[in-house]
């Protein structure tokens, strides 16, 4: 990698760090408090109505899931640690690699066309550089086994010390959904600020620059990161919610899997029909100093999505409900910078 490229990346990181201006830290704290407070008020205001509707929806199926959990609980009786690691290590591990398997096939071979025709950056990764991919895969496997694994072990002992994550009773369906909403809100806050911190020039060049080697990301590089970044920005925002709320294994496992699928989609490089739009985070990899969060809430509050909202990518940032690629229905404007 050239000196010119390195200098350009650091300048982009510096531009990102200057966006908040004087008093930026205090302003960030105030805005984060506003977001968290708003979420709590929303859940409190609509909690009763949500509970009633979800209880009706859950109905008899609740017995099915409870009976299934009871059988699993009895099978692992006296081996809570094994049960916890099955749900928080093995299941998320399989979810990550299965969700990436078909994407990797498309990245490596350029086929099948029913996936590759939805590529966001049409001139990139067609096919992906095999040397670059092998390097990334080594880091991903290392992070999954030697960073994520020990962190999940620590989570188990912490949650067992404060409660019983493998209790015999499943949480009610509506409570699980309320917890998932709280997890998502916590992830947005922690990921946004930690991610933005890693864009500070003094940290970026040593840690986060590794992840941004992929200006056109693919699904598997969602956890291609320096170990320190993987701990602080990738893992901590995800694991903190269940720890703070003392969540049941079922909710924790579901959340870990959802988080991995979500980050895979955000990095996959394909805007596929009927899946959440990855345009937001793909734009971050393209431009570096925009779109730092997951949900986009804090980016809107801090105006770190201003350039994104003026781009063609923003016009494409919708749920695709047809089979026409959005780069065809919303093409780039010729001779105009995005």
N, C-alpha and C positions, 0 to 999 in steps of 0.2 A: 504494500500500500504506500502511495507516494506521500511526500511531505506536504504537497499542495492539498491532497485530499484530507490529510489529518488536520491541517490548519483550517480548512473549510468546515469540517465537522465541529471543531472546537469553537469557531466563530458562531456557528448555528446554536451551539449550546449556550454560549455567552449571550446571544440575542434572546434566547429563551429566559435566562436568569434575570434579564433586565426588565422584562415585561411587567412585573408587579410594581416597580418604581418604589419611591420612598414609602416607608411604613407598610411595605408589602406583607411582611410576616404577620403583623397584627391584623391587617385586612384579611389575610388568608384564614386566620383563626376565627375571626368574626363570621366569615362566609361559611366556613365549615360548621360552626355552631348553628348557623341559620338552617343549613341543609339538614343536619341531624335533628334539630328541634322541629322542623317542619315535618320530617318523617314520623317522629313520635306523635305529634299532634294528629297527623293523618290517620295513623294506626289507631289512636285512641278514639277519634271521631267516628270512624267507620268500622271499628272492631266488632261491635255488636251485630250490625247488619251483615258483615262478612261472615261472622260465626254462624249465624242462622242459615244463610244460603249454602255455605260449605258443608254444614252438618246434613242438610237435606241431600246435597250432591253425593256425599260420602256414603250415607245410608248403609245398606247391607254389606257393601264391599268392605267396609271397615272390619267386619268379622273375618272376612277372607284373609286380609293382610295380617290381622292379629293372630289368627290361627297359624299362618305360615311362619310368622316370627316366633311363636311359641315353640314350634317344632325345631326351629333352628336354635333357639335359646336352650332347649332341653338337650339337643345334640352336643352343644358346646358347654354344658353345665360344668362349672368349675374351671373353665378355660376362657375367661372373659378376654384376656389379652389376645388370644388367637382369634377370637371372634371379631374383636375390634380391628385387628390388623387385616383380617380378611375383607372387612368393609371399607377400610380407609387406605389400604395399600394395594391389595390385589385387584379389587373391583375398579378403582380409579385407574390403575395401571393398564388393565385390559381396555377400559373405556378410551383412554388416550390413544393407545396404539391401534385399536380397531377403527376409531374415528379417523385416524390418519392413514390407514392402509390404502384405501382407494385414492386418497389425495396424493399420496406418495407415488402410486402407480402413474397417475396423470403427470406429476412433476417430473418423473424420471423418463417416461416414454413419450410424453406429449399426447398420449391417448388415454382413455377414449375421448372422442371429440365432444360428446354430450356434457363433459365436464370442462375441457380446455377452452371451449368456445365462450365460457363465462369468465375467462381470465381478466382481471382488472387492469393490470399493466401488461398490455397485449404483447409488447416487445421484450418482455423479461421472462426468464425461467422457462424457455421454450426450446429444448427441455432444460432442466436445472443443471448447473455445473456439478458433475459427480464428485470432484475433489472437494469442493466447498460443502457439499451435502454430507460427505463422510466426516469431515471435520466437525460439522454441526451435530451430527448424530452421536459422536463420541461424547461431546459435552452434554447433550440431552440425557443420554444414558447415565452418565456420571451424576448429573444433578438429581435424576429420579432415584437412584439407588443410594448415593452417599450423602445427599443433602436432604431431599424430601423424606427418605426413610427414617433417619434419626430424628427429624423434627416431628414426625407422626408418632414415634415412640415417646418423645417428650410430651406430646399432646395427650397421649393415653394416660400417662402417669399423673399429669396435671389434672385432667378431667376426673380420674378415679379418686384423686385426693379430695376434690371438692364435691364429688357426687358419684353417680352410678351411670355411666354412659351406655351400659349394656343391660339396663333394667328389663324386667319381664313384660312391662306394659309399653306399647307403642304410644307416641304422642298422638293426640287427635289430629285429624287432617288439617283443620283450620289453624291449629297452633303451629304445625309444621310449616304451613304457608307463611304465617306471620314471621316465623324464625327465618325463613328463606329471604323474605323481604328485608329483614334487619341485617342479615348477612350481606346482601347485595349493597345496602347502604354503607355498611362499614367498609366493604371492599372498595367502593367508589372513593371514599374519603382517604383511606390508607394508601391505596394504589396511586391515586392522583398525586398526593403530596410526596410520597416516597419516589415515585417515578420522576416527578419534576425536580426533586432534589438531585437525582442521579444525572440530570441534564445540566447541573451546575458545572462550569468548565473544569473546576478542580477535581470533580468526581467522574465526569463524563469520560475523559480520555483514559482513565485507569480502569473503569468498571463498565459503564453502559455502552461505550463505543462498540464493544464486542457484539452486543445484540443488534446494533444498527449497521453492522456489516451487510445486513440484508435490507437493502432499500426497497426491494420487492419481496416481502416475506412469503413463506410457505407455512403450512400448518404446524409441522414438527418443530420449527424454530421458535415456537411460542415460549418454550422454556430453554432456549439457547441463550444463556446468560452467564456472566461471571458468578461464581458461587455466592459472593456477598450480596449481589443484586437478587439472586434467586431466593435467598433467605428473606431479605427485607421487602422486596417488591412483589415477588411471585407467591411466596408461601405465606408470609405473615398476614397479608390482607385477607387471605382465604381461611386460615386456621383460627384466627382470633375470634370470629363470631361464635362458633360452637363452644369454644372455651369459655367465653364470657357468659354465654347463656346456659351453660351446662347442658348442652343438647344431647338428645338420644343418638345412638349410633346410626339409626336409620336415617335421620335427618342429616347428620354429619356426612355420611357416605353419599347420600343423594347430592348434597351441596358440593362436595369435592368433585363428583362426576360432572355436574352441571358447569362448574367453574372450568374444568379442563376442556369440555366441549365448547364452551363459550370462547375461551382464548384460542382454541384451534380454529374456530370459524373466523375470529377476528384477524388471524394471521394467515389464513389459508390462501389468499390471493385470488379467490374465485367468488364472484357474486352469484351464487346459485339460487335457483327458484325456490321459494317457500322456506328459505332459511334466513336468519337475521343478517342484516347488511354488514359486511366487513369494511365498507368504504371509509369509515371513521378512523380506524386504527391503521388501515393501509395508507391513508393520507399522512398519518404521523410518521411512518417509516419513510415516506417519500419526501416530506418537508421538515421533519425533525422537531420543529418548535411549535407544533400545533397538536391538538387532540391528545392530551395526556391521560385522560381518565378512561373509565369503562363505560359508564352510562351517558357521559356527556354533560352531567349536571354541573359539575364544578368547572368544566371547560367553559360553559356558557356564563357562569358567574364571574369567572376570571377573564373572560374574553380571549381565552386561548384557543378558540375555534373560529376566530374572526375571518382568517384567510380561507379556512375550510368552507365557511358558509357563503363565500363568494366564488366558490369553485364549481366546476362541473361535477366533481365527486359528490358534493353536497346534494346536487339535484338527483344524483343516482342513489343517495343514501335512503333507500326505501325498501320495503319488503317486495321482492320481485314476485309477482303473481302471474306472470306469463312465461313463455319459453323463449322470448326474444331477449338476447343479451342487452343489458342497459347501455353498454358502450356503442350499441347500434341505434337504440331508440333515443339515447341522449348522447350523441357523439361530441367529441372534443371540438371546440371552436378553432378553426384553422388560424394559424399565425397569431394566436393570443395566448399569453402565459397564463397558466392555471394557478 
